[in-house]
Amino acid sequence: MSTISNEKYEAVIGLEVHAQLLTNSKAFAAVSAEYGSAPNTQVTPLCLGHPGTLPVLNENLVRYIINMGLATNCQVAEKSIFARKNYFYPDLPKGYQISQYDTPICFDGRIDIELNDYDKTIGITRIHMEEDAGKSIHDQDPYHTLVDLNRAGTPLIEIVSEPDLRTPQEAYAYLSKIKQIVQYLEICDGNMEEGSLRCDANVSIRPRGQEELGTRTELKNMNSFRNVERAIAFEIERQIELVESGGEVVQQTLLWDSNKLETRKMRSKEEAHDYRYFPEPDMPPVVVTDELLDDIRADLPELPSVRYKRFIEDFDLTEDAAYTLTETRQLADFYENTLKELNEPKAVANIILTEVLRVLNEKSIPINQFSITESKLANLVQLKLDDKINSSAMQEIFNEMLTSDKSAEDLAKEMNLIQVSDSDFIDPIIDEVIENNPDEVARYRDGKKALIGFFIGQVMKQSQGKANPKQVRERISEKLEE
């Protein structure tokens, strides 16, 4: 598709994000909600829509959504109501989902996002509770669609943004921030590939300066952050080309084809009232007391934006270093736990940002699967700060520690990498180097001070790298100035 200048038009984008919660059991039934079990093994009569079954609210669903509401600066309703969202689909045996409609539990919030050139605040319209549907499987049988109801009834929260986003890049940043927050709160693993974090986008365009919104389309089937960004960019361009050629945008639901990098029509978009919402007769209102709210607020972890600022202020880190170290709660915890062993913020940050992250990226593992403990890493950094090892030796020891239970100091001794600072060892080598290089000594004393690097190199070579380079420099300077 050709690129058309957006100087004439602006996009208006709103995201609806579903986060599947990490509760042990389902939203309204006492059955496991664990991902990955054999199809249709985690179901109850309630999940199957049998008559006479009654839902019972999972308390953690309420606690988790309030956590998210507080973390996104939402108001929390004292009383909220469940509703039935009625529609017919093969993987929805009840013929409806238990959700919330007129009275969501969290509303009127906001999230701050950061882009390369500017920051922006995105409004949160509402966050409400609901249960998930089952899953239709289309690629395991050539003639039939299979249905797995393990997911039916899994607790979800839906986070609905205001139409404040204007570019695909802003949508990417917003979705990234949502993922970061739910992971910090430990209420969702944020895995889009497994469907535990899902995103639909509402996209429209309008002439710049116009207040009235244009006709919107809804984008579905985007299973990665990059696909969300690509699908929105494609749809903006499609709508602009359509309008520029004299056509009109039709309200509809579109599926994103990640292979062809284009959208295709799924269905005409129904209005919300066509779902036939009505109050859930089998569920009482959810009442949030001041005591419950205070209890949840007291357990709220330090959020990434707050931690980022603290790392800069307390540890004098650069913005880039603080951003990377606070990207996940586990990595930030690892950094601070290492500082409890060795209070050297910059030195510890440096080895994590270089060596530790290198290993995590190479092995595609999270920090909680990293083999070196915080105390052992601190011990390695301390050796370097004490000038017992040099930078090259530090890297060699680090690589050995990945598969060894031994301490950094024990490995340094075994590998013969401990630097020697004993003048009785260093001085004779320096004297020999000076005696064997009279021309260089004369040039140094005539003002060619850069030659000190030559002398240091010769001493380090003869000492087989064991001499402490800092002390070598000091002693050479003293002897050549005599």
C-alpha positions, 0 to 999 in steps of 0.5 A: 500500500502506498504511503499517503501524507497524514498532514490532512488527517489524524487518526483516533485510536482506542484500545481494548485490552483483555488481561487473563488473571493469574488466579488459581481457579476460574472467575465463578467456578472452583476449577483450575484455571491453569494454562496448557492442560489437555482440552476440556479437562478443566470444566464444571457443569457451570462452565458447560452451561448446565441448568441449575448451576450458580456462579460464586465470585472468586475473591482474587478477581476483585482484589486483582482488578482493584490492584490494576485500578489503583495502579492506573489512577482509577476511581474504584466504585463502592458498588458495581454490578455484574451483567450478562452479555448475551451472544451465541457462539460455539465456544460459549455454551451458556450463550452469555458471558458474565461481565460488567456493563453500566457499572464497572468497578474501576473507571476514570483513570490514566496512564503516562506513556513515554516516546522518543520525543514526548510524553503523553497521558492516556485516559482509561475509561473503565476497567471491568471484570468478566469471564473468558469464553472457550476457544475454537480450534480451526487447524487440527481437523480438515473438516471440523472446528474443535472446541476447547472449554478449558478457557471458559470462565477464566477470569479476565479484566478488560481495560478500555482506553479513551480515544486519546491515541493518535499514532501506531507508536503511541498504541505500542507504547501504551500496550507495553505500559499495560503489560509492564504494570500487570507483570509488576502487579503479578496479576497477569503474565502478559503473554500475547502469544498464549492469549493471556494478554489480548488487544482489540483496536478501534481506529478512525480518521478525521480531518485535522482540527475536526472535533467530531469522530469519524466512522471507526473499525475494530481490529482483532487477531493481533497476537504481538505488540508489533502486529498491533502497531502494523495493523493500526498503521495499515488501517490508518492508511487504508481509511485515508486512501478510501476517503481520498478516493471518494469512498466512505469508511464502513463500521466493521470488524477486521481481522489482521493477517500477519502473513499478508500484512493486511486486514480482512473483513470479519463481520459488520460491527454490531452496536453494544446494545445488540449484545442484549446486556441485562443485570446478572440475576444470580450475582449480588453487587460487588461492594468494596469497603474502605477496609478492603481498599486500604488493605489492597493499597497497602500491599501495592508494589512500587510501580515501574515509573516510581522505581525508575525515578528512584533509581535515577535519584538514589543510585545516580544511574542514567535514564537508559540504565534505569529504564532497562533495570526497571523494565521488569519487576524481577530484574529490578528486584535482582539489581536491588538484592545485589545492592544489599550484598554490595552497595556499589550501584553503578558497578553492579548496574554495569555488570547486569546491563552488560554480562547478565543481560547478554546471557539472558538474551542469548538463552532467552530466559528470564532473570529468575532462571539466571544461574548466578545468585545476587551474592555471588555476583556481588562477590565478583564485582567486589573482586574487581573493585578491590583490584584483585582482578582486571576487567578481562579476568572478571569476564572469564570468571563470570563465564565460568560461574554460569556453570559452577557453584564455586564463588568468584574468589575461589574460581579466580584462584583456581584460574590463576587470575588474582592480581598481585599487588606485592611490591616485592613481586612487581618491583623486580620486573619493573627494574628489569623492563627499565634496564632492557629498554634504555632508549625508551627510558630516555625518550620518556624522560625527554617528554614522551610520557605516552610511553608509559603504556609501553612499559606497563604492557611489558611488565604485564607480559612478563608477570603473565597478567598477574601484576596489578596494573594500577600499582604497576603504573604508579611504581613505573612513574616513580622509578622513571622520575628518579 
